[in-house]
Structures are given as structure tokens and as C-alpha cells.
Amino acid sequence: MTTVEVLYSYAAHPSEAAMLALGNTREIYGIRRIKLDAAAKTIRVEYDATRLSRVLVANLLRRAGINITEEISLIPPLPEAIPAPASAPVQPSVATTAAPGSAAQPPSSAPALAK
């Protein structure tokens, strides 16, 4: 069983007949829980996704008399990414200096051998 929750907003508070029909909707195999929030005008339905789909759940609520206006995402939006500041061109970190007229030698990490 795969449990899924979906949240819908509705336009007007359901009538008594719609509330009775909503109570009967709970009897449909696959509907686990129905929670109505009158203050926020939302209805949350927990259902078994192996038996029902979001479209079918929305149609069941509409047939019960709930005037669904939209589906609300339960996942909060991601924060906007802060762009990285533009960096200055990278300067070479190892400076090589050579005497005039001689070829530059890269620095060596090996210790010099004494003769």
C-alpha cells in the first residue's frame, strides 16, 4: 500500500447534504482519512495510491458536493538560489623569477643535495 495525501481548497463551506455525502465517501475502499479545515477552506484526503488516483479523489469530492477550486502542493517551494559573486581573474600563484639571460626554472619541492 502506498499512502498519499492531497490537499484541495474549496470555494464555499459544504452544505449539510455535502457533509453527509463526504462522510459516505470515507467508506470507499482506498480512502483512509478526510480532514476538513473550515478556517483555511481546505480539505486534506489521505488515500491508497495503489487503488485510487488524484483525479479520482478530486472527482469523488466533487460528486459529494465539495466545490474544489484548486489542488495545493504539500511540498513547500525551494528557496531562491543566491547567485555567486563574480570573481576576479585568477592570478598565477607561483611566480617564477629568473636572472636576465637565463631560462626560468620552476621551483622544486625536493631538497637540494649538497656536494
Buried (B, 14 or more C-beta within 10 A) or exposed (E): EEEBEBBBBBEEEBEEEBBEBBEEBEEEEBBBEBEBEEEEBBBBBBBBBEEBEBEEBBEBBEEBBBBBEEEEEEEEEEEEEEEEEEEEEEEEEEEEEEEEEEEEEEEEEEEEEEE
